[in-house]
Amino acid sequence: MVSGMVVSGHVWALGEPADEAARQIRLCHENLCALATNLANAGFTPVIDVVVPDLANLDGFRSALGDRLRLVVLDPGTDVCVSRNATRPPIEQFFFDGYDGLHATMQTGFGGLGWWLDTSAQTCDETVEQLLTHADERARVEPLATLRT
């Protein structure tokens, strides 16, 4: 993970001071977009697996990636998120009690954009199959520059 490269001064995404956490998130997202662009230019298909909590953060990706961006929100619901987390090995678990608030912020900010995929009844393999088959068509998001002109 890109944010793991910050050894001194790292602030967790929900940590304090909040302004420094936001600055580090923006920097991480900018670098993820630059890396994805470099990989795409070299003929690869990059995937950025990151939580995008609101429209402001999404707009950074839209601005940087343009028409290459495909937005897929894996949306199994809070209960399934909590249940799946509990079945992971302890080292892979992530304890977070703000799923409902995060979902509401995402839905309010960009609920009509991209592909919101309910994965609650799917295995990982089934989700991957759907993504490989349909993401290019269903997950398209207009580039930010297109909307502002």
Secondary structure, 3 states (H helix, E strand, C coil): CHHHHCCCCCCCCCCCCHHHHHHHHHHHHHHHHHHHHHHHHCCCCCCCCCCCCCHHHHHHHHHHHHHHCECEEECCCHHHHHHHHHHCCHHHCCCCCCHHHHHHHHHHHHCCCCEEECCCCCCHHHHHHHHHHHHHHHCECCCHHHHHC
